[in-house]
Amino acid sequence: MKKINKHIPVLLDETIKNLNLKDDGVYVDATLGMGGYTRKILDNSNCTLIGIDRDPFAIKEALPLKKKYGVRLKLINGLFSNIEEILKELKIQMINGITFDFGVSSPQLENYKRGFSFRLDGPLDMRMGQNNFSASDFINKNDQITIENILRFYGEEKKARQISKAIISARPIETTKQLAEIVYTILGTPKKNKINPATKTFQALRIAVNNELEEIKTALNASLKLLVPKGRILAVSFHSLEDRIVKKFFHENSNLKENSNRHLPPSFNSSPKLKIISKKPILPTETELNHNIRSRSAKLRIAEKLPQKNKNISEAA
């Protein structure tokens, strides 16, 4: 099997700087991955950290970190949308900060057996964790309209109808190469230094298989409840659908609420729960872009929990 390249965490320095780490704080790395954020957080403060990942491979790869940091690091194989239940099980009531790095990791992309990549031929799987159905299950068992809607809304694919019809005609489809070739018949073959035509289709199926957008919405709402006053949520997004959810959530819970009609004046939230720290998303520097191609579409947004009136909320241990 092809050797998996080292995963480079995106916007790492900016994330650590804005997390406002404190000794004896409790933090959550909700997307453990290969442990880049986890390692940096634990090295920069004498805190406790909960690392969550739905992928058993990520938990296994993080065992050396557990050996290094001991009781300061707790590893959980599970969905970050279940963070309330996870922390309750750990007897942790509140947290001082939480980080999210959405999307697929480099090890997942570069293992052909996982079926995430149109570059590597393998089984059309795309499951990040232990969910019941794969990408091949999805496209082989659903009707054309369902597939079209997924490609249109999750992939923002303009030719969703043509691609979905081609998928139906070519079924059964079992491999990543088969699916990519079908997309190429509609959009043309890949061109050097251009985004692969199959990118949006693969993105859409991955999101559908893993229920990614609903996971994000649920996790953001749960995180807000768990944060102590001045605790922070940091979210790194890689495409507009993820970023839109984070931006909307931050605005809905902050002082300034955006109107759906841009011609109307902004409305104000009478009981805001968040203060937006990054008015505009933080983007990677030229130096990072040159060293890590994965960072090219990354956006970091940050919000801080405001003290709530008439509430006695104790800080995390």
C-alpha positions as CSV (number, residue, x, y, z in Angstrom):
1,M,0.0,0.0,0.0
2,K,1.2,3.5,-0.8
3,K,2.8,5.2,2.2
4,I,0.6,7.8,3.9
5,N,2.1,11.2,3.9
6,K,2.4,13.2,7.1
7,H,-0.7,15.2,7.9
8,I,0.1,18.8,8.4
9,P,-2.5,20.7,10.6
10,V,-3.9,23.8,9.0
11,L,-3.7,27.2,10.6
12,L,-2.1,25.6,13.6
13,D,-0.3,28.7,15.0
14,E,-3.4,30.9,14.5
15,T,-5.5,28.3,16.3
16,I,-3.2,28.0,19.3
17,K,-2.8,31.7,19.6
18,N,-6.5,32.4,19.7
19,L,-7.5,29.5,21.9
20,N,-6.3,31.5,25.0
21,L,-4.9,28.5,26.7
22,K,-4.6,28.4,30.4
23,D,-3.1,26.0,32.8
24,D,-5.6,23.7,34.5
25,G,-8.1,24.4,31.7
26,V,-10.2,21.8,29.9
27,Y,-10.1,21.8,26.1
28,V,-11.6,19.7,23.4
29,D,-10.0,18.8,20.0
30,A,-13.2,17.7,18.4
31,T,-11.5,16.5,15.2
32,L,-8.4,14.7,16.5
33,G,-7.1,13.5,13.1
34,M,-3.4,12.9,13.4
35,G,-3.2,14.8,16.6
36,G,-1.6,18.1,15.3
37,Y,-3.8,20.4,17.4
38,T,-3.8,18.1,20.4
39,R,0.0,17.9,20.6
40,K,0.4,21.7,20.3
41,I,-2.3,22.4,22.9
42,L,-0.8,20.0,25.4
43,D,2.7,21.3,24.8
44,N,1.7,24.9,25.3
45,S,-0.3,24.6,28.6
46,N,-0.6,22.3,31.6
47,C,-4.2,21.5,30.7
48,T,-6.5,18.6,30.2
49,L,-7.6,17.8,26.6
50,I,-10.3,15.5,25.2
51,G,-9.5,14.3,21.7
52,I,-12.5,13.1,19.7
53,D,-12.6,11.3,16.4
54,R,-15.2,9.1,14.7
55,D,-12.4,7.3,12.8
56,P,-10.9,4.3,14.9
57,F,-7.7,4.7,12.9
58,A,-7.1,8.2,14.3
59,I,-7.6,6.9,17.8
60,K,-5.1,4.1,17.3
61,E,-2.5,6.5,15.8
62,A,-2.9,8.8,18.8
63,L,-2.0,6.1,21.4
64,P,1.7,7.3,21.5
65,L,0.3,10.7,22.5
66,K,-1.7,9.1,25.3
67,K,1.5,7.5,26.5
68,K,3.4,10.8,26.4
69,Y,0.8,13.0,28.0
70,G,-0.9,10.5,30.4
71,V,-4.0,11.6,32.3
72,R,-3.9,15.0,30.7
73,L,-5.2,13.4,27.4
74,K,-8.4,11.5,27.0
75,L,-9.1,9.8,23.6
76,I,-12.6,9.2,22.5
77,N,-13.8,7.3,19.4
78,G,-17.1,8.9,18.6
79,L,-19.0,11.6,16.9
80,F,-18.3,15.2,18.0
81,S,-22.1,15.8,17.8
82,N,-22.3,13.6,20.9
83,I,-20.0,15.9,22.9
84,E,-22.5,16.5,25.7
85,E,-22.8,12.7,26.3
86,I,-19.1,12.2,26.0
87,L,-18.2,14.9,28.6
88,K,-21.0,13.7,30.9
89,E,-19.5,10.2,30.8
90,L,-16.1,11.7,31.7
91,K,-17.7,13.7,34.5
92,I,-16.7,17.0,32.9
93,Q,-19.2,19.7,33.2
94,M,-17.7,22.7,31.4
95,I,-14.8,23.4,29.0
96,N,-12.5,26.4,28.3
97,G,-12.3,25.9,24.6
98,I,-13.0,23.7,21.6
99,T,-11.4,23.4,18.2
100,F,-12.9,21.9,15.0
101,D,-11.0,21.1,11.8
102,F,-13.7,20.0,9.4
103,G,-13.5,17.7,6.4
104,V,-11.4,14.8,5.4
105,S,-7.8,14.2,6.7
106,S,-4.8,13.4,4.5
107,P,-4.4,9.8,5.8
108,Q,-8.1,9.2,4.9
109,L,-7.6,10.6,1.4
110,E,-4.3,8.8,0.7
111,N,-5.5,5.3,1.8
112,Y,-7.1,3.9,-1.3
113,K,-9.1,1.4,0.8
114,R,-11.0,4.2,2.3
115,G,-12.5,5.3,-1.0
116,F,-12.3,9.1,-0.5
117,S,-10.0,9.9,-3.4
118,F,-10.6,10.1,-7.2
119,R,-6.9,9.9,-7.7
120,L,-6.5,6.4,-6.2
121,D,-8.6,3.5,-7.4
122,G,-10.3,1.6,-4.6
123,P,-13.6,0.6,-3.1
124,L,-16.2,3.4,-3.2
125,D,-16.5,3.6,0.6
126,M,-16.0,7.2,2.1
127,R,-17.1,6.2,5.6
128,M,-15.2,8.2,8.3
129,G,-16.4,5.9,11.1
130,Q,-18.7,3.0,11.6
131,N,-21.9,4.3,9.8
132,N,-24.1,1.7,8.1
133,F,-23.9,2.7,4.5
134,S,-21.0,3.5,2.1
135,A,-20.9,5.8,-1.0
136,S,-21.4,2.8,-3.3
137,D,-24.5,1.9,-1.2
138,F,-25.8,5.4,-1.6
139,I,-25.4,5.8,-5.4
140,N,-26.5,2.2,-6.2
141,K,-29.7,2.2,-4.0
142,N,-31.1,5.7,-4.4
143,D,-33.1,7.2,-7.2
144,Q,-31.9,9.7,-9.7
145,I,-33.6,12.7,-8.1
146,T,-32.1,11.9,-4.7
147,I,-28.6,11.6,-6.2
148,E,-29.1,14.8,-8.2
149,N,-30.1,16.8,-5.1
150,I,-27.1,15.6,-3.1
151,L,-24.7,16.6,-5.9
152,R,-26.5,20.0,-6.3
153,F,-26.7,20.9,-2.6
154,Y,-23.7,19.2,-1.1
155,G,-21.4,19.6,-4.0
156,E,-22.8,22.7,-5.5
157,E,-22.4,20.9,-8.9
158,K,-24.0,22.8,-11.8
159,K,-24.4,19.7,-13.9
160,A,-25.9,17.5,-11.1
161,R,-28.7,16.3,-13.3
162,Q,-26.5,15.1,-16.1
163,I,-24.1,13.4,-13.7
164,S,-26.8,11.8,-11.7
165,K,-28.4,10.4,-14.9
166,A,-25.0,9.0,-16.0
167,I,-24.6,7.4,-12.6
168,I,-28.0,5.7,-12.9
169,S,-27.2,4.4,-16.4
170,A,-23.8,3.0,-15.3
171,R,-24.9,1.2,-12.1
172,P,-23.7,-0.8,-10.3
173,I,-20.7,1.4,-9.4
174,E,-18.3,-0.1,-6.9
175,T,-15.0,1.8,-7.2
176,T,-13.6,5.3,-7.1
177,K,-12.2,5.0,-10.6
178,Q,-15.6,4.0,-12.0
179,L,-17.3,7.0,-10.5
180,A,-14.6,9.4,-11.5
181,E,-14.7,8.2,-15.1
182,I,-18.5,8.7,-15.2
183,V,-18.1,12.3,-14.1
184,Y,-15.4,12.9,-16.7
185,T,-17.8,11.8,-19.5
186,I,-19.9,14.8,-18.5
187,L,-17.4,17.4,-17.4
188,G,-14.3,16.4,-19.4
189,T,-11.0,14.8,-18.3
190,P,-8.7,16.3,-15.6
191,K,-6.4,19.2,-16.8
192,K,-3.0,19.9,-15.3
193,N,-3.0,22.6,-12.5
194,K,-6.8,22.6,-12.6
195,I,-9.3,21.4,-10.0
196,N,-10.3,17.8,-10.8
197,P,-13.8,17.7,-12.4
198,A,-14.8,14.9,-10.0
199,T,-14.0,17.0,-6.9
200,K,-17.6,18.3,-6.3
201,T,-19.2,14.9,-6.8
202,F,-16.9,13.2,-4.4
203,Q,-17.3,16.0,-1.8
204,A,-21.1,15.7,-2.1
205,L,-21.2,11.9,-1.5
206,R,-18.7,12.1,1.4
207,I,-20.9,14.7,3.1
208,A,-24.0,12.6,2.5
209,V,-22.5,9.4,3.7
210,N,-21.1,10.9,6.9
211,N,-24.0,13.4,7.6
212,E,-21.3,16.0,8.0
213,L,-23.4,19.2,7.9
214,E,-25.9,18.1,10.5
215,E,-23.0,16.9,12.6
216,I,-21.5,20.4,12.5
217,K,-24.8,22.1,13.4
218,T,-25.4,19.8,16.4
219,A,-21.8,20.1,17.7
220,L,-21.7,23.9,17.5
221,N,-24.9,24.2,19.5
222,A,-23.7,21.6,22.1
223,S,-20.3,23.4,22.4
224,L,-21.9,26.7,23.2
225,K,-23.7,25.2,26.2
226,L,-20.5,23.6,27.5
227,L,-18.2,26.6,27.3
228,V,-17.4,28.7,30.4
229,P,-17.6,32.5,30.0
230,K,-14.8,33.7,27.8
231,G,-14.3,30.1,26.5
232,R,-13.8,30.0,22.8
233,I,-15.0,28.0,19.7
234,L,-12.5,27.8,16.8
235,A,-13.6,26.3,13.6
236,V,-11.5,25.6,10.5
237,S,-13.6,25.1,7.3
238,F,-12.6,23.9,3.9
239,H,-15.6,24.7,1.7
240,S,-18.4,27.2,1.6
241,L,-21.1,24.9,3.0
242,E,-19.1,24.3,6.2
243,D,-18.1,28.0,6.5
244,R,-21.6,29.2,5.9
245,I,-22.9,27.0,8.9
246,V,-20.2,28.4,11.2
247,K,-20.7,32.0,10.1
248,K,-24.5,31.7,10.5
249,F,-24.2,30.1,13.9
250,F,-21.8,32.8,15.2
251,H,-24.0,35.6,13.9
252,E,-27.2,34.2,15.2
253,N,-25.7,34.0,18.7
254,S,-23.8,37.3,18.7
255,N,-24.8,40.9,19.1
256,L,-25.2,41.5,15.4
257,K,-27.7,39.3,13.5
258,E,-27.5,39.3,9.7
259,N,-30.8,39.8,7.9
260,S,-31.6,37.5,5.0
261,N,-32.4,40.6,2.9
262,R,-29.2,42.6,2.5
263,H,-31.2,45.7,1.8
264,L,-32.6,45.8,5.3
265,P,-30.7,47.2,8.3
266,P,-29.1,44.7,10.7
267,S,-31.1,43.6,13.7
268,F,-29.7,43.2,17.2
269,N,-29.8,40.2,19.5
270,S,-31.2,41.3,22.9
271,S,-29.4,38.4,24.7
272,P,-26.2,37.5,22.8
273,K,-24.3,34.5,23.9
274,L,-21.2,34.9,21.7
275,K,-18.7,37.7,20.8
276,I,-17.3,37.2,17.4
277,I,-13.5,37.5,17.6
278,S,-12.7,37.1,13.9
279,K,-14.9,39.6,12.0
280,K,-13.5,38.1,8.8
281,P,-12.2,34.6,8.6
282,I,-8.4,34.1,9.2
283,L,-6.7,32.7,6.1
284,P,-3.4,30.9,5.7
285,T,-0.3,32.9,5.1
286,E,1.8,32.7,1.9
287,T,4.4,30.7,3.9
288,E,1.8,28.1,4.9
289,L,0.3,27.9,1.4
290,N,3.8,27.2,0.1
291,H,4.3,24.4,2.6
292,N,0.8,22.8,2.7
293,I,-1.4,22.7,-0.4
294,R,-4.3,21.5,1.8
295,S,-4.5,24.9,3.5
296,R,-5.4,26.7,0.3
297,S,-9.2,26.8,1.0
298,A,-9.0,26.9,4.8
299,K,-10.9,29.5,6.8
300,L,-10.6,29.9,10.6
301,R,-13.5,31.6,12.5
302,I,-13.4,32.3,16.2
303,A,-16.1,33.3,18.8
304,E,-16.0,33.7,22.5
305,K,-18.8,33.0,25.0
306,L,-20.2,36.0,26.8
307,P,-21.1,36.0,30.5
308,Q,-24.8,35.4,30.9
309,K,-26.9,37.6,33.1
310,N,-28.4,36.0,36.2
311,K,-26.6,32.8,35.7
312,N,-24.1,31.3,38.0
313,I,-21.8,29.2,35.8
314,S,-18.7,27.7,37.4
315,E,-15.6,27.5,35.4
316,A,-14.0,24.3,34.2
317,A,-11.5,22.6,36.5
